[in-house]
Amino acid sequence: MFDRIRRTCTGILGSGRPEAGTDRKRRTHNLFEAAAVYVAACAEDDQERIAEAQGWVSPEALSFGVSELACRAVIALARERDESPDAVARDLLGLPTA
């Protein structure tokens, strides 16, 4: 009975692990992996990888992952430059300082 519940929940949540012996393309991807691939592909203008990453997770999850990646990148750059995150974000976007 518990096995049946587990399989149902795994199917609903999509959090199941790939079966042993399946190839790499069939494994599940998390939203942060999708976001990393998506952003890197956008930076390189690689339309094939962009489309691939978009297929790994829902559009909402990808949007959240990209947003989280942007926040982490701005924080890392701010620490590296010894500047505020606001100053770094504005600089990256070419905006005047506030």
C-alpha positions in Angstrom: 0.0 0.0 0.0 2.8 2.5 0.9 4.6 1.6 -2.3 1.4 2.6 -4.2 1.2 5.9 -2.4 4.9 6.6 -3.0 4.5 5.9 -6.7 1.5 8.2 -6.9 3.2 11.0 -5.1 6.4 10.6 -7.1 4.3 10.9 -10.3 2.5 13.9 -9.1 5.5 15.8 -7.7 7.9 14.7 -10.5 10.6 14.2 -7.9 11.3 10.6 -8.7 14.8 9.5 -9.5 15.5 8.1 -12.9 15.6 4.3 -13.2 19.0 2.6 -13.2 20.3 2.1 -16.8 18.4 5.1 -18.4 20.5 7.5 -20.4 21.5 10.9 -19.3 18.9 12.7 -21.5 16.0 11.0 -19.7 17.1 12.0 -16.1 15.2 14.6 -14.3 16.6 18.1 -14.0 16.0 20.5 -11.1 15.1 24.2 -11.6 18.5 25.5 -10.7 20.2 23.3 -13.2 17.7 24.4 -15.9 18.3 28.1 -15.0 22.0 27.7 -15.2 21.9 26.1 -18.6 19.3 28.5 -19.8 21.2 31.6 -18.8 24.5 30.3 -20.1 22.8 29.4 -23.4 21.3 32.9 -23.6 24.7 34.4 -23.1 26.1 32.3 -25.9 23.0 32.7 -28.1 22.6 28.9 -28.3 19.0 28.5 -29.3 19.1 24.7 -29.1 20.3 24.6 -25.5 17.8 27.4 -24.6 15.0 25.2 -25.9 16.4 22.2 -24.2 16.5 23.9 -20.8 13.0 25.3 -21.3 11.7 21.8 -21.6 13.2 20.6 -18.3 11.0 22.5 -16.0 7.8 24.6 -16.1 8.1 28.2 -17.2 7.3 29.4 -13.7 10.0 27.3 -12.2 12.5 28.4 -14.8 11.6 32.0 -14.1 12.2 31.5 -10.4 15.5 29.8 -11.0 16.7 32.6 -13.3 15.7 35.1 -10.7 17.6 33.2 -8.0 20.6 32.9 -10.2 20.6 36.7 -10.9 20.4 37.5 -7.2 23.3 35.2 -6.3 25.4 36.5 -9.2 24.8 40.1 -8.1 25.6 39.3 -4.5 28.8 37.5 -5.6 29.9 40.4 -7.8 29.1 42.9 -5.1 31.3 41.1 -2.6 34.1 40.7 -5.2 33.9 44.5 -6.1 33.3 45.6 -2.5 30.2 47.5 -3.7 26.5 47.4 -2.8 24.3 44.9 -4.7 22.2 47.9 -5.9 25.3 49.6 -7.5 26.4 46.3 -9.1 22.9 45.6 -10.6 22.6 49.1 -11.9 26.1 48.9 -13.4 25.4 45.6 -15.1 22.2 47.0 -16.7 23.9 50.3 -17.7 21.7 52.4 -15.4 22.8 55.5 -13.6 23.5 55.2 -9.9 20.6 56.2 -7.6 
